[in-house]
Amino acid sequence: MSARAARRTRQTRQTRQTRQTRRTRQATRWAGPLVFASLASACVTPSPGSTDPRAEASLAATTAAPAPTAVTPPAPHPVPGQAVTPPEPAAVAATSREPSRPTTTATTKREPEDPAVAALTRAFESRLTVWRRPDGERVYVRQCRRARDGCAARIVLFARLIVQASRRAGIDPFLVGAVAMRESGLDPAVVGHAGERGILQLHPKGVGYHVLFVRRSIRSPGYVAACAKRTDGCQQEVIEVGTKLLAESIAACGGTRRGLGRYNTGRCQANAYAARVLEERRVLRRLASET
């Protein structure tokens, strides 16, 4: 026999051995789960005199369906290779009648009940929206997204605090909202060129001297960062004091334009600041009526 014929013979023998090995592996792979399933089924299937509750439950589920009024026993643990029996309609109906606990998320926005709060909320939402996703969800400015409960919850709370403070002071809440938008864009962390603080920019040497947020934010940057994550941004006192100051300025100057000038400069005058605030109020009212 030549060397070439011997090499072919060896190759043919090796090919046959490889094919046989593959067949053996495939047979073992398919036979293993079948043997395990048969052994598991034999273990689950109850004997005539068995009192195992799991075996009785399995036998009842596979042989005869229970009556609609009967209580369905707990299902046994699933066994590999064994079909899982779906729950009976009676059990599903009984489960559906159980009271479910409502789920809430941190970013869920509570709808305001007061019409004035709802209108101011709609206006603020439109002013602080950067763009809308294809599904209609709003994307707000970055400074508002830092709030722990989300920007929507902060907007509702700011609108409620402004409306409540404005009613106590006897002035238009949209005017206070316009001042807040022009002064800070509703950002509690904004600092004015003269050191003003808060969304209504209270001067630390004026009425802001007695406001906790204004005093502490000067000495502690960490306090400002912590307030930025709160829903109210530590601004309740700022809104109360700023709204009262604006109402006193309007009353002292005898008009809204001159009162806005006094809020801005300390003197009764109808300046450019007053014109910008009144234009902002007009925009907020329009946005509130559009949505």
Contacts in CASP RR format, 6 or more apart in sequence:
PFRMAT RR
TARGET T0000
AUTHOR 0000-0000-0000
METHOD contacts of the structure
MODEL  1
MSARAARRTRQTRQTRQTRQTRRTRQATRWAGPLVFASLASACVTPSPGS
TDPRAEASLAATTAAPAPTAVTPPAPHPVPGQAVTPPEPAAVAATSREPS
RPTTTATTKREPEDPAVAALTRAFESRLTVWRRPDGERVYVRQCRRARDG
CAARIVLFARLIVQASRRAGIDPFLVGAVAMRESGLDPAVVGHAGERGIL
QLHPKGVGYHVLFVRRSIRSPGYVAACAKRTDGCQQEVIEVGTKLLAESI
AACGGTRRGLGRYNTGRCQANAYAARVLEERRVLRRLASET
1 9 0 8 1.000
33 80 0 8 1.000
33 81 0 8 1.000
36 80 0 8 1.000
36 81 0 8 1.000
37 79 0 8 1.000
37 80 0 8 1.000
37 81 0 8 1.000
37 82 0 8 1.000
40 79 0 8 1.000
40 80 0 8 1.000
40 81 0 8 1.000
40 82 0 8 1.000
41 79 0 8 1.000
41 82 0 8 1.000
43 79 0 8 1.000
44 54 0 8 1.000
44 55 0 8 1.000
44 58 0 8 1.000
44 76 0 8 1.000
44 79 0 8 1.000
44 82 0 8 1.000
45 55 0 8 1.000
45 58 0 8 1.000
45 59 0 8 1.000
46 52 0 8 1.000
46 55 0 8 1.000
46 56 0 8 1.000
46 58 0 8 1.000
46 59 0 8 1.000
50 56 0 8 1.000
53 73 0 8 1.000
54 76 0 8 1.000
54 77 0 8 1.000
56 73 0 8 1.000
57 73 0 8 1.000
57 74 0 8 1.000
57 75 0 8 1.000
57 76 0 8 1.000
58 76 0 8 1.000
60 66 0 8 1.000
60 73 0 8 1.000
61 75 0 8 1.000
61 85 0 8 1.000
62 85 0 8 1.000
65 88 0 8 1.000
66 72 0 8 1.000
66 88 0 8 1.000
68 88 0 8 1.000
68 89 0 8 1.000
68 90 0 8 1.000
69 90 0 8 1.000
70 90 0 8 1.000
72 87 0 8 1.000
72 88 0 8 1.000
72 90 0 8 1.000
72 91 0 8 1.000
75 84 0 8 1.000
75 85 0 8 1.000
75 87 0 8 1.000
78 84 0 8 1.000
106 148 0 8 1.000
106 149 0 8 1.000
106 150 0 8 1.000
107 149 0 8 1.000
107 150 0 8 1.000
107 152 0 8 1.000
107 153 0 8 1.000
108 153 0 8 1.000
109 152 0 8 1.000
109 153 0 8 1.000
109 155 0 8 1.000
109 156 0 8 1.000
110 153 0 8 1.000
110 156 0 8 1.000
111 118 0 8 1.000
111 156 0 8 1.000
112 118 0 8 1.000
112 121 0 8 1.000
112 156 0 8 1.000
112 159 0 8 1.000
112 160 0 8 1.000
114 160 0 8 1.000
114 163 0 8 1.000
116 163 0 8 1.000
116 173 0 8 1.000
117 156 0 8 1.000
117 159 0 8 1.000
117 160 0 8 1.000
117 163 0 8 1.000
119 288 0 8 1.000
119 289 0 8 1.000
120 159 0 8 1.000
120 162 0 8 1.000
120 163 0 8 1.000
120 173 0 8 1.000
120 174 0 8 1.000
120 177 0 8 1.000
120 284 0 8 1.000
120 288 0 8 1.000
121 155 0 8 1.000
121 156 0 8 1.000
121 159 0 8 1.000
122 287 0 8 1.000
122 288 0 8 1.000
122 291 0 8 1.000
123 174 0 8 1.000
123 283 0 8 1.000
123 284 0 8 1.000
123 285 0 8 1.000
123 287 0 8 1.000
123 288 0 8 1.000
124 155 0 8 1.000
124 158 0 8 1.000
124 159 0 8 1.000
124 177 0 8 1.000
124 181 0 8 1.000
124 186 0 8 1.000
124 284 0 8 1.000
125 138 0 8 1.000
125 152 0 8 1.000
125 155 0 8 1.000
125 291 0 8 1.000
126 287 0 8 1.000
126 290 0 8 1.000
126 291 0 8 1.000
127 181 0 8 1.000
127 185 0 8 1.000
127 283 0 8 1.000
127 284 0 8 1.000
127 287 0 8 1.000
128 140 0 8 1.000
128 141 0 8 1.000
128 144 0 8 1.000
128 151 0 8 1.000
128 155 0 8 1.000
128 185 0 8 1.000
128 186 0 8 1.000
129 138 0 8 1.000
129 139 0 8 1.000
129 140 0 8 1.000
130 139 0 8 1.000
130 140 0 8 1.000
130 141 0 8 1.000
131 139 0 8 1.000
132 138 0 8 1.000
132 139 0 8 1.000
133 139 0 8 1.000
138 152 0 8 1.000
140 151 0 8 1.000
140 152 0 8 1.000
141 151 0 8 1.000
143 187 0 8 1.000
143 189 0 8 1.000
143 228 0 8 1.000
144 150 0 8 1.000
144 151 0 8 1.000
144 154 0 8 1.000
144 155 0 8 1.000
144 186 0 8 1.000
144 187 0 8 1.000
145 151 0 8 1.000
146 228 0 8 1.000
146 229 0 8 1.000
147 153 0 8 1.000
147 154 0 8 1.000
147 228 0 8 1.000
147 229 0 8 1.000
147 230 0 8 1.000
147 231 0 8 1.000
147 233 0 8 1.000
148 229 0 8 1.000
148 230 0 8 1.000
148 231 0 8 1.000
149 231 0 8 1.000
150 231 0 8 1.000
153 231 0 8 1.000
154 186 0 8 1.000
154 231 0 8 1.000
154 232 0 8 1.000
154 233 0 8 1.000
155 186 0 8 1.000
157 231 0 8 1.000
157 232 0 8 1.000
158 180 0 8 1.000
158 186 0 8 1.000
158 199 0 8 1.000
158 232 0 8 1.000
158 235 0 8 1.000
158 239 0 8 1.000
159 173 0 8 1.000
161 232 0 8 1.000
161 235 0 8 1.000
161 236 0 8 1.000
161 239 0 8 1.000
162 173 0 8 1.000
162 176 0 8 1.000
162 177 0 8 1.000
162 180 0 8 1.000
162 239 0 8 1.000
162 243 0 8 1.000
163 173 0 8 1.000
165 176 0 8 1.000
165 239 0 8 1.000
165 240 0 8 1.000
165 242 0 8 1.000
165 243 0 8 1.000
165 244 0 8 1.000
166 172 0 8 1.000
166 173 0 8 1.000
166 175 0 8 1.000
166 176 0 8 1.000
166 243 0 8 1.000
167 173 0 8 1.000
168 243 0 8 1.000
169 243 0 8 1.000
169 244 0 8 1.000
169 246 0 8 1.000
169 247 0 8 1.000
170 247 0 8 1.000
171 243 0 8 1.000
171 246 0 8 1.000
171 247 0 8 1.000
171 250 0 8 1.000
172 281 0 8 1.000
174 281 0 8 1.000
174 284 0 8 1.000
174 285 0 8 1.000
174 288 0 8 1.000
175 246 0 8 1.000
175 256 0 8 1.000
175 277 0 8 1.000
175 281 0 8 1.000
176 200 0 8 1.000
176 239 0 8 1.000
176 242 0 8 1.000
176 243 0 8 1.000
176 246 0 8 1.000
177 280 0 8 1.000
177 281 0 8 1.000
177 284 0 8 1.000
178 277 0 8 1.000
178 278 0 8 1.000
178 280 0 8 1.000
178 281 0 8 1.000
178 284 0 8 1.000
179 200 0 8 1.000
179 246 0 8 1.000
179 260 0 8 1.000
179 263 0 8 1.000
179 277 0 8 1.000
180 186 0 8 1.000
180 199 0 8 1.000
180 200 0 8 1.000
180 239 0 8 1.000
181 280 0 8 1.000
181 284 0 8 1.000
182 273 0 8 1.000
182 276 0 8 1.000
182 277 0 8 1.000
182 280 0 8 1.000
183 190 0 8 1.000
183 196 0 8 1.000
183 199 0 8 1.000
183 200 0 8 1.000
183 201 0 8 1.000
184 190 0 8 1.000
184 198 0 8 1.000
184 199 0 8 1.000
184 200 0 8 1.000
184 201 0 8 1.000
185 199 0 8 1.000
186 199 0 8 1.000
187 199 0 8 1.000
188 198 0 8 1.000
188 199 0 8 1.000
188 213 0 8 1.000
188 224 0 8 1.000
188 227 0 8 1.000
188 228 0 8 1.000
188 233 0 8 1.000
188 234 0 8 1.000
188 235 0 8 1.000
188 238 0 8 1.000
189 224 0 8 1.000
189 227 0 8 1.000
189 228 0 8 1.000
190 197 0 8 1.000
190 198 0 8 1.000
190 199 0 8 1.000
190 201 0 8 1.000
191 197 0 8 1.000
192 201 0 8 1.000
194 203 0 8 1.000
195 203 0 8 1.000
195 204 0 8 1.000
195 218 0 8 1.000
196 202 0 8 1.000
196 203 0 8 1.000
196 204 0 8 1.000
197 204 0 8 1.000
197 208 0 8 1.000
197 211 0 8 1.000
197 213 0 8 1.000
197 214 0 8 1.000
197 217 0 8 1.000
197 218 0 8 1.000
197 238 0 8 1.000
198 213 0 8 1.000
198 214 0 8 1.000
198 217 0 8 1.000
198 235 0 8 1.000
198 238 0 8 1.000
199 235 0 8 1.000
199 238 0 8 1.000
199 239 0 8 1.000
200 238 0 8 1.000
200 239 0 8 1.000
200 241 0 8 1.000
200 242 0 8 1.000
200 243 0 8 1.000
200 246 0 8 1.000
202 208 0 8 1.000
202 211 0 8 1.000
202 214 0 8 1.000
202 238 0 8 1.000
202 241 0 8 1.000
202 242 0 8 1.000
202 245 0 8 1.000
204 214 0 8 1.000
204 215 0 8 1.000
204 218 0 8 1.000
207 241 0 8 1.000
207 242 0 8 1.000
207 245 0 8 1.000
208 214 0 8 1.000
208 215 0 8 1.000
208 241 0 8 1.000
209 215 0 8 1.000
210 241 0 8 1.000
211 237 0 8 1.000
211 238 0 8 1.000
211 241 0 8 1.000
212 234 0 8 1.000
212 237 0 8 1.000
213 227 0 8 1.000
213 234 0 8 1.000
213 235 0 8 1.000
213 237 0 8 1.000
213 238 0 8 1.000
214 238 0 8 1.000
216 223 0 8 1.000
217 223 0 8 1.000
217 224 0 8 1.000
217 227 0 8 1.000
227 233 0 8 1.000
227 234 0 8 1.000
227 235 0 8 1.000
245 263 0 8 1.000
246 259 0 8 1.000
246 260 0 8 1.000
246 263 0 8 1.000
249 259 0 8 1.000
249 260 0 8 1.000
249 261 0 8 1.000
249 262 0 8 1.000
249 263 0 8 1.000
249 266 0 8 1.000
249 268 0 8 1.000
250 256 0 8 1.000
250 259 0 8 1.000
250 260 0 8 1.000
252 259 0 8 1.000
252 262 0 8 1.000
252 268 0 8 1.000
253 259 0 8 1.000
253 261 0 8 1.000
253 262 0 8 1.000
253 268 0 8 1.000
254 268 0 8 1.000
256 274 0 8 1.000
256 278 0 8 1.000
257 270 0 8 1.000
257 274 0 8 1.000
257 275 0 8 1.000
257 278 0 8 1.000
258 268 0 8 1.000
258 269 0 8 1.000
258 270 0 8 1.000
258 274 0 8 1.000
259 268 0 8 1.000
259 274 0 8 1.000
260 270 0 8 1.000
260 273 0 8 1.000
260 274 0 8 1.000
260 277 0 8 1.000
260 278 0 8 1.000
261 267 0 8 1.000
261 268 0 8 1.000
261 269 0 8 1.000
261 270 0 8 1.000
261 271 0 8 1.000
261 273 0 8 1.000
261 274 0 8 1.000
262 268 0 8 1.000
262 269 0 8 1.000
264 271 0 8 1.000
264 273 0 8 1.000
264 274 0 8 1.000
265 271 0 8 1.000
265 273 0 8 1.000
END
